[in-house]
Amino acid sequence: MSSPSTKRFCRSFALPVWFPPVEIKGQTYIDGSPERIKAARGLRDRLNPRLDIEVDGGVNKETGRLSAQSGATVLVAGSFVYSHPQGAKAAIQELR
């Protein structure tokens, strides 16, 4: 039986594509992600506009921009940021 706080959490969180919670650095961006992001954004806009749509895996300058244009609101770009030749600050500027 789930608790009220669990039910509240589940109603405010959507994960259309799930991967095991394993920290793998340098993942690749999955083909078809923009379409899934657009679909998730459509659901979010209709059901709960306060939800964030997060993309984690293979985010760099190009895929970050594509994800944001598709409707993502949060980008996780650890490998891109921390391995950027000009440093983290430059990488973050490129993502903006």
Secondary structure by P-SEA (a helix, b strand, c coil): cccaaaaaaaaacccccccccccccccccccaaaaaaaaaaaaaaaccccbbbbbcccccaaaaaaaaaacccccccaaaaaaccccaaaaaaaac
